[in-house]
């Protein structure tokens, strides 16, 4: 009788606590920053003859067994509910269903991606963009476990000498206030014409619709001279003129990437994902 009593008590406690959490829910969300049209605009400041076709690579590494990844293309609109994708163009890797996508490099879609899986996505992105569905900036990624992501790109002319990569943060690491640590007034090495910061740009991308009143003080004089409104996955390019200490602030959480380079070098540029002083609230 005691055993039955304890079993009933445990069952009652389990029922009282509600149903278990969904094990397969999306817990991390990412947006690929630096859309190609804006990226080429920055490339042209360094290499005026940079071509209009960009070679793009998005890399993702899976650290936890059983991960499922949802790849949501921006071109036909984002999924209304990324937990339950409905669009034919959306790829789902790790659900064991070949019909909705097979991870690149694998013969079949496993039921749960194994730890150590690397997803390398590469294609050419011609500009101006057509309606073609491609891997590119503004694409959205959801994962049932935290993954590690980077994005890389270069113009096919002059080639990969004018290329770089940057870390792609999850939306949980977006922020609302950023101070930029370098600018075009940081001259290194000297003279200015050889400086790796001769040109400094910033890419700002929103994770939510209605991200209004994004303010930019690019010359660090304490006055915000630019105000921008963005919707989900949209990006704004601060096309040069950034000075050390420049500030970006937003009403909702955004990601910010810096692009720096030596004008006319045709090969020298660097990208940085900028951390925010205020982050962690976007889920």
Backbone as numpy.savetxt, mean C-alpha at the origin, in Angstrom:
# Nx Ny Nz CAx CAy CAz Cx Cy Cz
-22.75 -38.32 38.54 -23.58 -37.12 38.54 -22.71 -35.86 38.54
-21.60 -35.90 39.30 -20.75 -34.73 39.36 -20.16 -34.43 37.98
-19.73 -35.51 37.28 -19.13 -35.32 35.96 -20.15 -34.68 35.02
-21.39 -35.20 35.04 -22.43 -34.65 34.18 -22.72 -33.19 34.53
-22.68 -32.89 35.84 -22.94 -31.52 36.29 -21.87 -30.58 35.75
-20.59 -31.01 35.87 -19.49 -30.16 35.38 -19.56 -29.99 33.86
-19.91 -31.05 33.16 -20.02 -30.97 31.70 -21.11 -29.98 31.30
-22.24 -30.03 32.01 -23.33 -29.11 31.72 -22.92 -27.67 32.02
-22.16 -27.48 33.12 -21.70 -26.14 33.48 -20.77 -25.58 32.41
-19.84 -26.39 31.94 -18.90 -25.94 30.90 -19.65 -25.60 29.63
-20.62 -26.45 29.24 -21.41 -26.18 28.04 -22.18 -24.88 28.18
-22.71 -24.64 29.38 -23.47 -23.40 29.60 -22.57 -22.18 29.47
-21.35 -22.28 30.01 -20.41 -21.16 29.92 -20.02 -20.88 28.47
-19.83 -21.93 27.70 -19.47 -21.76 26.29 -20.60 -21.10 25.51
-21.84 -21.50 25.79 -22.97 -20.90 25.11 -23.14 -19.45 25.51
-22.90 -19.17 26.79 -23.04 -17.80 27.28 -22.02 -16.86 26.66
-20.86 -17.40 26.30 -19.82 -16.55 25.74 -20.07 -16.22 24.28
-21.11 -16.82 23.65 -21.43 -16.53 22.25 -20.65 -17.42 21.32
-20.91 -17.31 20.03 -20.24 -18.16 19.05 -18.76 -17.81 18.95
-17.91 -18.75 18.57 -16.51 -18.46 18.44 -16.26 -17.44 17.35
-15.14 -16.67 17.47 -14.78 -15.68 16.45 -14.51 -16.39 15.13
-14.84 -15.71 14.04 -14.61 -16.29 12.72 -13.11 -16.41 12.48
-12.65 -17.65 12.29 -11.21 -17.88 12.17 -10.65 -17.38 10.86
-11.55 -17.24 9.85 -11.09 -16.92 8.50 -11.36 -15.47 8.13
-11.60 -14.61 9.10 -11.92 -13.22 8.82 -10.67 -12.47 8.38
-10.86 -11.43 7.56 -9.77 -10.56 7.16 -9.36 -9.71 8.37
-8.08 -9.77 8.74 -7.62 -9.02 9.90 -6.64 -7.92 9.52
-6.08 -7.97 8.31 -5.18 -6.93 7.85 -5.60 -6.50 6.45
-5.51 -5.20 6.18 -5.90 -4.65 4.89 -4.80 -3.72 4.40
-4.54 -3.74 3.11 -3.44 -2.98 2.52 -3.92 -2.32 1.22
-3.35 -1.16 0.90 -3.55 -0.52 -0.40 -2.17 -0.28 -1.01
-2.00 -0.70 -2.27 -0.72 -0.53 -2.93 -0.53 0.95 -3.24
0.50 1.60 -2.67 0.65 3.04 -2.83 1.35 3.40 -4.14
1.46 4.72 -4.37 2.23 5.27 -5.48 1.70 4.81 -6.84
0.49 5.23 -7.22 -0.06 4.84 -8.52 0.89 5.21 -9.66
0.86 4.41 -10.70 1.88 4.52 -11.75 1.88 5.87 -12.47
0.72 6.45 -12.72 0.69 7.74 -13.41 1.41 8.81 -12.58
1.18 8.81 -11.27 1.88 9.76 -10.39 3.35 9.40 -10.25
3.64 8.10 -10.23 5.03 7.67 -10.12 5.84 8.12 -11.34
5.25 7.98 -12.52 5.96 8.43 -13.72 6.15 9.95 -13.69
5.17 10.68 -13.16 5.30 12.12 -13.02 6.55 12.47 -12.20
6.80 11.69 -11.14 8.00 11.90 -10.33 9.25 11.47 -11.08
9.17 10.31 -11.77 10.32 9.85 -12.55 10.76 10.91 -13.57
9.79 11.58 -14.19 10.11 12.55 -15.23 10.91 13.74 -14.69
10.78 14.01 -13.39 11.57 15.10 -12.80 13.05 14.72 -12.74
13.32 13.43 -12.66 14.71 12.97 -12.59 15.25 12.58 -13.95
14.38 12.03 -14.79 14.79 11.54 -16.11 13.74 12.00 -17.11
13.93 13.16 -17.74 12.89 13.74 -18.61 12.47 12.85 -19.77
13.26 11.85 -20.11 12.90 10.96 -21.21 12.36 9.61 -20.72
11.99 9.53 -19.43 11.45 8.28 -18.90 10.23 7.84 -19.71
10.19 6.55 -20.03 9.13 6.02 -20.88 7.78 5.96 -20.20
6.75 5.66 -20.97 5.38 5.66 -20.46 4.87 4.27 -20.12
5.76 3.27 -20.08 5.39 1.93 -19.62 6.20 1.61 -18.38
5.50 1.25 -17.30 6.17 0.92 -16.05 6.13 -0.58 -15.80
7.24 -1.10 -15.35 7.35 -2.50 -14.95 7.12 -2.55 -13.45
6.10 -3.26 -13.03 5.69 -3.24 -11.62 5.81 -4.62 -10.99
6.27 -4.64 -9.74 6.33 -5.88 -8.95 5.70 -5.61 -7.58
4.73 -6.43 -7.21 4.18 -6.43 -5.85 4.56 -7.75 -5.21
5.23 -7.70 -4.08 5.67 -8.92 -3.39 4.98 -9.03 -2.03
4.52 -10.24 -1.73 3.91 -10.51 -0.44 4.50 -11.79 0.14
4.83 -11.77 1.41 5.32 -12.96 2.08 4.36 -13.35 3.20
4.07 -14.64 3.25 3.11 -15.17 4.23 3.89 -15.79 5.39
3.78 -15.26 6.61 4.53 -15.82 7.73 3.79 -16.86 8.56
2.47 -16.99 8.35 1.66 -17.86 9.22 0.93 -18.90 8.38
1.03 -20.16 8.78 0.31 -21.24 8.09 -1.19 -20.97 8.06
-1.82 -21.34 6.94 -3.27 -21.26 6.85 -3.81 -19.90 6.44
-2.94 -19.00 6.00 -3.37 -17.64 5.64 -4.17 -17.65 4.33
-5.19 -16.82 4.27 -5.94 -16.58 3.03 -5.73 -15.13 2.63
-5.48 -14.89 1.34 -5.23 -13.54 0.83 -6.28 -13.20 -0.23
-6.86 -12.02 -0.12 -7.83 -11.52 -1.10 -7.20 -10.35 -1.84
-7.15 -10.44 -3.17 -6.57 -9.36 -3.98 -7.70 -8.69 -4.76
-7.99 -7.44 -4.41 -9.14 -6.69 -4.90 -8.64 -5.58 -5.84
-8.87 -5.74 -7.15 -8.44 -4.73 -8.12 -9.30 -3.47 -8.01
-8.67 -2.32 -8.19 -9.39 -1.05 -8.09 -10.16 -0.70 -9.35
-9.73 -1.23 -10.52 -10.25 -0.74 -11.80 -11.76 -0.88 -11.93
-12.35 -1.92 -11.36 -13.80 -2.13 -11.47 -14.52 -1.85 -10.15
-13.88 -1.07 -9.29 -14.48 -0.73 -8.00 -14.12 -1.76 -6.94
-13.95 -1.30 -5.70 -13.58 -2.20 -4.62 -14.76 -3.05 -4.17
-14.43 -4.19 -3.59 -15.46 -5.03 -2.97 -16.20 -4.24 -1.89
-17.52 -4.40 -1.84 -18.29 -3.77 -0.77 -17.91 -4.38 0.57
-17.72 -5.70 0.60 -17.34 -6.41 1.82 -16.17 -7.33 1.48
-14.97 -6.91 1.85 -13.78 -7.70 1.49 -13.76 -9.04 2.22
-14.52 -9.18 3.30 -14.62 -10.47 4.00 -15.39 -11.49 3.15
-16.26 -11.00 2.30 -17.08 -11.87 1.45 -17.01 -11.37 0.01
-15.88 -11.57 -0.67 -15.72 -11.03 -2.02 -16.74 -11.60 -2.99
-17.23 -10.72 -3.90 -18.27 -11.14 -4.83 -17.91 -10.89 -6.29
-16.90 -10.08 -6.56 -16.58 -9.70 -7.94 -15.72 -10.77 -8.61
-15.99 -10.98 -9.90 -15.28 -12.02 -10.64 -13.80 -11.71 -10.78
-13.41 -10.44 -10.74 -12.00 -10.08 -10.91 -11.18 -10.21 -9.62
-11.86 -10.36 -8.50 -11.16 -10.46 -7.23 -10.56 -11.86 -7.08
-9.29 -11.91 -6.73 -8.58 -13.17 -6.57 -8.54 -13.57 -5.10
-8.79 -14.85 -4.84 -8.76 -15.36 -3.46 -7.77 -16.52 -3.43
-6.68 -16.30 -2.73 -5.63 -17.31 -2.64 -5.61 -17.92 -1.24
-5.68 -19.25 -1.20 -5.63 -19.93 0.09 -6.97 -20.46 0.54
-7.99 -20.44 -0.34 -9.28 -21.00 0.06 -9.52 -22.37 -0.57
-8.51 -22.90 -1.28 -8.62 -24.23 -1.86 -9.46 -24.29 -3.12
-9.81 -23.15 -3.68 -10.69 -23.11 -4.86 -9.91 -22.53 -6.04
-9.55 -23.38 -7.01 -8.80 -22.90 -8.18 -9.60 -21.92 -9.02
-10.92 -21.99 -8.97 -11.76 -21.18 -9.85 -11.65 -19.70 -9.56
-11.34 -19.31 -8.33 -11.26 -17.88 -8.01 -9.81 -17.41 -7.82
-8.88 -18.19 -8.35 -7.49 -17.75 -8.33 -6.53 -18.79 -7.80
-5.43 -18.97 -8.52 -4.34 -19.85 -8.09 -3.13 -18.98 -7.78
-2.53 -19.09 -6.62 -1.39 -18.25 -6.28 -0.27 -18.37 -7.31
0.34 -17.26 -7.72 1.43 -17.33 -8.69 2.54 -18.24 -8.20
3.00 -19.12 -9.10 4.07 -20.05 -8.75 3.59 -21.40 -8.26
2.28 -21.55 -8.02 1.73 -22.82 -7.54 0.84 -23.44 -8.61
0.73 -24.77 -8.59 -0.11 -25.47 -9.56 -1.58 -25.43 -9.17
-1.86 -25.39 -7.87 -3.22 -25.36 -7.37 -3.30 -24.43 -6.17
-4.51 -24.03 -5.87 -4.73 -23.16 -4.71 -4.88 -24.02 -3.46
-3.97 -23.91 -2.50 -4.08 -24.73 -1.29 -5.16 -24.22 -0.36
-5.62 -25.08 0.51 -6.56 -24.66 1.55 -5.73 -24.08 2.69
-5.45 -22.80 2.61 -4.56 -22.13 3.54 -3.15 -22.07 2.99
-2.65 -20.85 2.76 -1.29 -20.70 2.26 -0.30 -21.10 3.35
0.72 -21.89 3.03 1.69 -22.29 4.05 2.64 -21.15 4.39
3.15 -21.15 5.61 4.13 -20.16 6.03 5.34 -20.22 5.11
5.86 -19.05 4.76 7.00 -18.98 3.86 6.62 -18.78 2.40
5.32 -18.85 2.09 4.88 -18.62 0.72 5.21 -17.18 0.30
5.78 -17.02 -0.87 6.04 -15.70 -1.44 5.17 -15.53 -2.68
4.37 -14.49 -2.71 3.52 -14.17 -3.85 4.16 -13.00 -4.58
4.68 -13.24 -5.77 5.34 -12.20 -6.57 4.48 -11.90 -7.79
3.95 -10.70 -7.84 3.04 -10.28 -8.90 3.75 -9.26 -9.77
3.81 -9.52 -11.07 4.55 -8.62 -11.96 3.81 -8.46 -13.28
3.69 -7.23 -13.74 3.19 -6.96 -15.08 3.62 -5.57 -15.53
3.44 -5.31 -16.82 3.71 -3.99 -17.37 2.45 -3.15 -17.27
2.63 -1.88 -16.91 1.51 -0.95 -16.79 1.71 0.17 -17.80
0.96 0.16 -18.91 1.09 1.23 -19.90 0.33 2.48 -19.45
0.88 3.64 -19.76 0.24 4.91 -19.44 0.01 5.70 -20.72
-1.13 6.38 -20.86 -2.22 6.43 -19.89 -2.91 5.08 -19.74
-3.55 4.89 -18.58 -4.17 3.61 -18.29 -5.37 3.34 -19.17
-5.55 2.09 -19.50 -6.76 1.62 -20.17 -7.65 0.96 -19.13
-8.69 0.30 -19.58 -9.61 -0.37 -18.64 -9.11 -1.76 -18.24
-7.95 -2.16 -18.72 -7.42 -3.49 -18.41 -7.24 -3.67 -16.91
-7.51 -4.88 -16.43 -7.31 -5.22 -15.02 -5.86 -5.66 -14.85
-5.10 -4.90 -14.07 -3.68 -5.17 -13.87 -3.34 -5.15 -12.39
-2.19 -5.73 -12.06 -1.61 -5.49 -10.75 -0.98 -4.10 -10.79
-1.38 -3.21 -9.89 -0.81 -1.87 -9.92 -1.18 -1.10 -8.67
-0.70 0.15 -8.62 -1.03 1.01 -7.51 -2.52 1.20 -7.38
-2.99 1.34 -6.14 -4.38 1.48 -5.73 -5.06 0.14 -5.50
-4.45 -0.99 -5.91 -5.07 -2.27 -5.60 -5.14 -2.48 -4.10
-6.12 -3.25 -3.67 -6.41 -3.49 -2.25 -6.17 -4.96 -1.94
-5.58 -5.23 -0.79 -5.27 -6.60 -0.38 -5.79 -6.81 1.04
-6.46 -7.94 1.24 -6.87 -8.33 2.58 -6.25 -9.67 2.93
-5.93 -9.89 4.19 -5.31 -11.14 4.61 -5.86 -11.55 5.96
-5.99 -12.86 6.15 -6.51 -13.39 7.41 -5.45 -13.47 8.50
-4.20 -13.24 8.12 -3.10 -13.09 9.07 -2.23 -11.95 8.53
-1.43 -11.35 9.39 -0.53 -10.28 8.94 0.45 -10.84 7.91
0.64 -10.10 6.83 1.61 -10.47 5.81 2.60 -9.31 5.66
3.66 -9.56 4.91 4.66 -8.52 4.64 4.58 -8.20 3.15
4.47 -6.90 2.81 4.28 -6.51 1.42 5.21 -5.38 1.03
5.66 -5.43 -0.22 6.44 -4.33 -0.79 5.97 -4.08 -2.21
6.27 -2.88 -2.73 5.99 -2.57 -4.13 7.23 -1.96 -4.77
7.45 -2.35 -6.02 8.63 -1.95 -6.78 8.18 -1.51 -8.16
8.87 -0.56 -8.76 8.53 -0.19 -10.14 9.68 0.56 -10.79
9.68 0.52 -12.12 10.61 1.32 -12.91 10.02 1.51 -14.30
10.44 2.57 -14.97 10.04 2.76 -16.36 10.92 1.86 -17.22
10.30 1.18 -18.19 11.08 0.28 -19.03 12.20 1.02 -19.77
12.04 2.32 -19.95 13.09 3.19 -20.47 13.22 4.36 -19.49
14.32 4.51 -18.78 15.67 3.96 -18.99 15.93 2.60 -18.37
14.95 1.97 -17.74 15.16 0.65 -17.18 15.33 0.65 -15.68
15.76 -0.50 -15.16 15.76 -0.73 -13.71 16.83 0.05 -12.97
17.71 0.78 -13.66 18.63 1.66 -12.95 17.87 2.77 -12.23
16.73 3.17 -12.78 15.88 4.18 -12.15 14.69 3.46 -11.53
14.93 2.82 -10.39 13.92 1.97 -9.75 14.12 2.00 -8.25
13.08 1.63 -7.53 13.22 1.44 -6.09 12.03 0.64 -5.58
12.04 0.36 -4.29 10.98 -0.39 -3.63 10.64 0.30 -2.31
9.45 0.03 -1.83 9.10 0.52 -0.50 8.17 -0.46 0.19
8.20 -0.44 1.50 7.33 -1.24 2.35 5.90 -0.74 2.24
4.94 -1.65 2.19 3.52 -1.30 2.15 2.91 -1.59 3.52
2.50 -0.58 4.27 1.95 -0.83 5.61 0.49 -1.27 5.54
0.02 -1.96 6.56 -1.40 -2.24 6.67 -2.12 -0.97 7.13
-3.42 -0.92 6.91 -4.18 0.27 7.29 -4.14 0.50 8.81
-3.85 -0.55 9.58 -3.73 -0.38 11.04 -2.55 0.49 11.41
-1.61 0.66 10.47 -0.42 1.48 10.72 -0.47 2.82 9.99
-1.63 3.20 9.45 -1.77 4.52 8.85 -1.79 5.58 9.96
-1.72 6.82 9.57 -1.68 7.89 10.56 -2.46 9.11 10.12
-2.55 10.09 11.01 -3.25 11.35 10.70 -2.32 12.55 10.80
-1.08 12.37 11.22 -0.15 13.50 11.32 1.26 13.01 11.01
1.90 13.67 10.05 3.23 13.27 9.60 4.14 14.50 9.55
5.38 14.32 9.99 6.42 15.33 9.80 7.50 14.70 8.93
7.85 15.36 7.84 8.77 14.79 6.87 10.21 15.13 7.24
11.08 14.12 7.36 12.42 14.34 7.94 13.44 14.91 6.98
13.15 14.90 5.67 14.09 15.44 4.69 13.33 16.33 3.71
14.08 17.18 3.03 13.49 18.03 2.01 14.55 18.51 1.05
14.16 19.32 0.10 15.08 19.77 -0.92 16.11 20.75 -0.38
15.91 21.22 0.87 16.90 22.07 1.52 17.96 21.26 2.26
17.84 19.92 2.25 18.88 19.05 2.79 19.80 18.69 1.62
20.97 19.29 1.58 21.86 19.12 0.43 22.95 18.11 0.78
22.78 16.91 0.27 23.75 15.84 0.55 23.74 14.85 -0.60
24.90 14.56 -1.18 26.15 15.29 -0.99 26.09 16.64 -1.70
27.04 17.48 -1.45 27.12 18.77 -2.13 27.84 18.60 -3.46
27.62 19.46 -4.43 26.71 20.61 -4.42 25.27 20.19 -4.63
24.35 21.15 -4.71 22.92 20.86 -4.87 22.66 19.99 -6.08
23.38 20.20 -7.16 23.12 19.44 -8.38 23.46 17.97 -8.25
24.17 17.60 -7.17 24.49 16.19 -6.91 23.72 15.63 -5.73
22.86 16.45 -5.11 22.18 16.04 -3.88 21.16 14.95 -4.14
21.14 13.95 -3.26 20.15 12.88 -3.35 18.75 13.37 -2.97
18.65 14.61 -2.45 17.37 15.21 -2.10 17.08 16.44 -2.96
17.66 16.49 -4.16 17.42 17.64 -5.03 15.93 17.74 -5.39
15.26 16.59 -5.46 13.82 16.54 -5.67 13.21 15.67 -4.58
12.19 16.19 -3.89 11.50 15.43 -2.84 9.99 15.56 -3.08
9.32 14.42 -3.22 7.87 14.38 -3.42 7.25 13.48 -2.36
5.94 13.59 -2.20 5.22 12.75 -1.24 3.94 12.24 -1.88
3.65 10.97 -1.64 2.42 10.33 -2.10 1.53 10.11 -0.88
0.29 10.57 -0.95 -0.65 10.43 0.15 -1.82 9.59 -0.34
-2.15 8.51 0.37 -3.24 7.62 -0.06 -4.21 7.36 1.09
-5.50 7.42 0.77 -6.54 7.23 1.77 -7.06 5.79 1.77
-7.51 5.33 2.92 -8.09 4.00 3.05 -9.61 4.04 3.10
-10.19 5.24 3.29 -11.63 5.35 3.46 -12.19 6.45 2.57
-13.45 6.25 2.15 -14.16 7.34 1.50 -14.30 8.51 2.47
-14.41 9.71 1.90 -14.65 10.87 2.74 -13.47 11.28 3.59
-12.26 11.01 3.10 -11.06 11.49 3.80 -10.85 12.93 3.37
-11.45 13.84 4.10 -11.51 15.25 3.69 -10.47 16.08 4.43
-10.18 17.21 3.82 -9.32 18.23 4.45 -7.95 17.67 4.83
-7.36 16.89 3.91 -5.96 16.51 4.08 -5.13 17.77 3.82
-4.35 18.20 4.77 -3.63 19.46 4.66 -2.13 19.23 4.54
-1.49 20.05 3.70 -0.06 19.91 3.43 0.62 21.25 3.63
1.66 21.25 4.45 2.56 22.40 4.61 3.92 21.96 4.09
4.11 22.05 2.77 5.31 21.46 2.18 6.56 22.28 2.39
6.42 23.59 2.65 7.61 24.41 2.86 7.93 24.62 4.33
7.19 23.89 5.21 7.48 23.87 6.65 7.49 25.26 7.28
6.61 26.15 6.79 6.58 27.50 7.37 5.45 27.67 8.39
4.78 26.57 8.72 3.72 26.61 9.72 2.34 26.88 9.17
2.23 27.11 7.85 0.93 27.38 7.23 0.63 26.28 6.20
-0.55 25.68 6.29 -0.95 24.64 5.34 -1.46 25.33 4.07
-0.71 25.16 2.98 -1.07 25.85 1.74 -1.94 25.01 0.81
-2.07 23.71 1.10 -2.82 22.81 0.23 -3.81 22.00 1.05
-5.04 21.87 0.53 -6.05 21.03 1.17 -6.64 20.10 0.10
-6.73 18.81 0.42 -7.12 17.79 -0.56 -8.18 16.88 0.05
-9.14 16.43 -0.78 -10.12 15.43 -0.38 -9.88 14.17 -1.18
-9.88 13.01 -0.52 -9.66 11.73 -1.19 -10.71 10.73 -0.75
-11.03 9.80 -1.65 -11.84 8.64 -1.31 -10.95 7.41 -1.22
-11.55 6.29 -0.91 -10.82 5.05 -0.68 -9.90 4.71 -1.85
-8.61 4.50 -1.56 -7.66 4.09 -2.58 -7.17 5.20 -3.48
-7.67 6.42 -3.30 -7.20 7.54 -4.11 -5.90 8.09 -3.54
-5.10 8.71 -4.43 -3.77 9.17 -4.06 -3.56 10.60 -4.52
-2.83 11.36 -3.72 -2.45 12.73 -4.09 -0.93 12.83 -4.07
-0.36 13.43 -5.12 1.08 13.60 -5.23 1.45 15.03 -4.90
2.29 15.22 -3.88 2.93 16.51 -3.63 4.18 16.51 -4.49
4.10 17.18 -5.63 5.09 17.03 -6.69 6.27 17.98 -6.51
7.09 17.68 -5.51 8.31 18.45 -5.29 8.08 19.68 -4.44
9.19 20.37 -4.14 9.12 21.57 -3.32 9.04 21.31 -1.83
9.17 20.07 -1.41 9.08 19.74 0.01 10.38 20.11 0.71
10.26 20.78 1.86 11.40 21.14 2.68 11.38 20.34 3.98
12.54 20.21 4.60 12.66 19.45 5.85 11.70 20.02 6.90
10.96 19.11 7.57 10.00 19.53 8.57 8.61 19.77 8.03
8.42 19.55 6.73 7.08 19.69 6.15 6.09 18.79 6.88
4.83 19.21 6.91 3.82 18.47 7.67 2.63 18.11 6.79
2.07 16.94 7.10 0.84 16.47 6.46 -0.09 16.04 7.58
-1.34 16.49 7.55 -2.32 16.04 8.53 -3.64 15.75 7.84
-4.41 14.86 8.45 -5.63 14.38 7.81 -6.72 14.13 8.84
-7.97 14.22 8.38 -9.10 13.93 9.27 -9.29 12.44 9.47
-8.84 11.63 8.49 -8.90 10.19 8.61 -7.52 9.63 8.29
-7.35 8.35 8.54 -6.02 7.75 8.48 -5.57 7.52 7.03
-4.31 7.91 6.77 -3.71 7.81 5.44 -2.31 7.21 5.55
-1.79 6.76 4.40 -0.38 6.37 4.34 0.37 7.41 3.52
1.67 7.57 3.83 2.50 8.55 3.14 3.82 7.90 2.75
4.18 8.04 1.46 5.48 7.60 0.97 6.25 8.80 0.44
7.55 8.83 0.71 8.43 9.87 0.16 9.20 9.32 -1.03
9.46 10.19 -1.98 10.23 9.87 -3.18 11.29 10.95 -3.30
12.56 10.56 -3.30 13.64 11.54 -3.40 14.59 11.15 -4.52
15.27 12.15 -5.08 16.20 11.82 -6.14 17.03 13.00 -6.60
17.98 12.71 -7.46 18.91 13.66 -8.04 18.45 13.99 -9.45
18.05 15.23 -9.67 17.50 15.64 -10.96 18.55 15.47 -12.06
18.15 14.79 -13.12 19.02 14.60 -14.27 19.95 13.42 -14.18
19.95 12.72 -13.02 20.87 11.60 -12.86 20.43 10.38 -13.68
19.13 10.25 -13.91 18.58 9.13 -14.70 18.68 7.78 -14.00
19.16 7.74 -12.79 19.28 6.45 -12.11 19.11 6.55 -10.61
19.15 7.72 -10.03 19.28 7.85 -8.58 17.96 8.31 -7.96
17.24 7.38 -7.31 16.06 7.77 -6.54 15.85 6.80 -5.39
15.13 7.27 -4.37 14.89 6.46 -3.17 13.48 6.69 -2.68
12.85 5.59 -2.19 11.48 5.68 -1.68 11.48 5.29 -0.21
10.60 5.95 0.55 10.50 5.69 1.98 9.02 5.69 2.38
8.62 4.74 3.20 7.30 4.79 3.82 7.44 5.52 5.14
6.71 6.61 5.27 6.87 7.50 6.42 5.95 7.08 7.56
6.51 6.92 8.75 5.71 6.62 9.93 5.04 7.90 10.44
3.89 7.72 11.07 3.14 8.86 11.59 3.33 9.00 13.10
3.20 10.23 13.57 3.23 10.47 15.02 1.93 10.03 15.68
0.87 9.88 14.90 -0.44 9.48 15.44 -0.98 8.37 14.56
-1.00 7.15 15.08 -1.44 6.02 14.27 -2.11 4.98 15.12
-2.65 3.96 14.45 -3.14 2.79 15.17 -4.63 2.72 15.34
-5.37 3.78 14.98 -6.81 3.74 15.20 -7.58 3.17 14.03
-7.00 3.21 12.84 -7.71 2.70 11.66 -7.72 1.18 11.68
-8.89 0.57 11.56 -9.03 -0.88 11.58 -9.65 -1.36 10.28
